[in-house]
Amino acid sequence: MSRLPDLGRPPDIPPEAIALATALMESARLHRYAEAGSDGGTVATLEREFARLMGRRYAVAVNSCGSALFLALRAAGVRHGDPVLMNAFTLGPVPGAIDHAGGRAVLVEITEDLVIDLDDLRAKARTSGARVLMLSHMRGHLCDLDALAELCRDEGITLIEDCAHSLGASWAGRQAGTFGQTGCFSFQSSKHVNTGEGGVLVTDDDAVAAQTILHAGSYQLHAQNGTPPPHDVMAEWSTRCGNYSLRMSALAAALALPQLPLLPARVADWNASHDRIAARLRAAPGFALPHRPQAEAYAQSSLQFRLPDRDADAMAHFADQARRLGVWVKWFGKATPEGYSSNPAQWPGADAAEVPRACAIQMTLCDIRLPLGLRAAECDAIADALIEAETATRGQTPRHAQA
Ligand SMILES: *Cc1c(COP(=O)(O)O)cnc(C)c1O
């Protein structure tokens, strides 16, 4: 069997980005703020470009998506002990941001299509009294965002969108990250723009933008931001927001800027690979894939599937076998965290007992990353290896069904 491609390969850094970064290093001006004679440089340019791309008034560049989520919670008014709703299918940095802000995570169920359960959301909003929802578009799966936005309006909930996996995705023609008070994006290497580390927060709200700029740490040089709020709003918040030093470095912005125009081509590439492998798995026995509604335009840089008939031992056996055949499968039901943490039982401060259905769904859920540039034959080889792993480990399962 031919060697399968490295599924963990991050998106390339284009030559223009390397040239921009090199010029920046030669200038030594790597800090985003300059005391004299600066227009804000590459970070301000990135903020302007990103705000335009998202169609929002403000973009604030920070050092990670986790920082953006934390700052969004601060600006939404979350203080020590406040409950914050979140869908239970996500990654550790999301409950981590709630913990960082002093909040208390209230976990919300998901459906078999891996999106938030709106009925459970409404019920938990009422019982917990939470006024904020941090919604993770985990692995790029979008819920009915029109229905969700309406529910949030009805219940008086401020929506924060975690768009770490949904840059380039939209619901009914409207981009993910434009439905909430804030949208938070990641430029970490395994996301859709690769700068190693980095994040951007977008909003239309003057006060949210002002607080975010000040908390990220602007040394009173906030006029150099790419999308600065009006002077009077900055003045109002200027002495009320501590400096947490969460700025994006100019180097990260230099790497990001030339990648933004590449997004449509990247999304087409990812979706072609995703759809080809997904079609093969859908046709094979033993696999269940989430239904993707017509209103959802996804940007799928990874692929999720379940082996719904299996128990934990059989899932572990499948994942081992797939890796042996060259496909690095992540299994969300694994009891010990491993390179990622998406199991609610592993998050400090969260109570997995709040979401039995999400835990059961994740117990049979797997995931593979999709690098850019996969050829059709490579997609087919990946699908074949997964199907072979499923077939080879089928005998042992499902124990509970062997009545
Ligand atoms: C990666 C990720 C984050 C955090 O992004 P960082 O930039 O690494 O802080 C948040 N949410 C989800 C769903 C992620 O996958």
The ligand as an SDF file (V2000), in Angstrom:
LIG
                    3D

 15 15  0  0  0  0  0  0  0  0999 V2000
   -8.4020   25.9490   18.1150 C   0  0  0  0  0  0  0  0  0  0  0  0
   -9.7170   26.2300   18.7310 C   0  0  0  0  0  0  0  0  0  0  0  0
   -9.8970   27.2880   19.6120 C   0  0  0  0  0  0  0  0  0  0  0  0
   -8.7820   28.1080   20.1570 C   0  0  0  0  0  0  0  0  0  0  0  0
   -7.9430   28.6570   19.2340 O   0  0  0  0  0  0  0  0  0  0  0  0
   -6.4840   29.1680   19.7020 P   0  0  0  0  0  0  0  0  0  0  0  0
   -6.1620   30.1880   18.6680 O   0  0  0  0  0  0  0  0  0  0  0  0
   -5.6060   27.9650   19.6850 O   0  0  0  0  0  0  0  0  0  0  0  0
   -6.6340   29.7520   21.0560 O   0  0  0  0  0  0  0  0  0  0  0  0
  -11.1700   27.5420   20.0550 C   0  0  0  0  0  0  0  0  0  0  0  0
  -12.2130   26.7950   19.6720 N   0  0  0  0  0  0  0  0  0  0  0  0
  -12.0780   25.7530   18.8500 C   0  0  0  0  0  0  0  0  0  0  0  0
  -13.2830   24.9790   18.4520 C   0  0  0  0  0  0  0  0  0  0  0  0
  -10.8250   25.4220   18.3610 C   0  0  0  0  0  0  0  0  0  0  0  0
  -10.6780   24.3590   17.5650 O   0  0  0  0  0  0  0  0  0  0  0  0
  1  2  1  0
  2  3  1  0
  2 14  2  0
  3  4  1  0
  3 10  2  0
  4  5  1  0
  5  6  1  0
  6  7  2  0
  6  8  1  0
  6  9  1  0
 10 11  1  0
 11 12  2  0
 12 13  1  0
 12 14  1  0
 14 15  1  0
M  END
$$$$
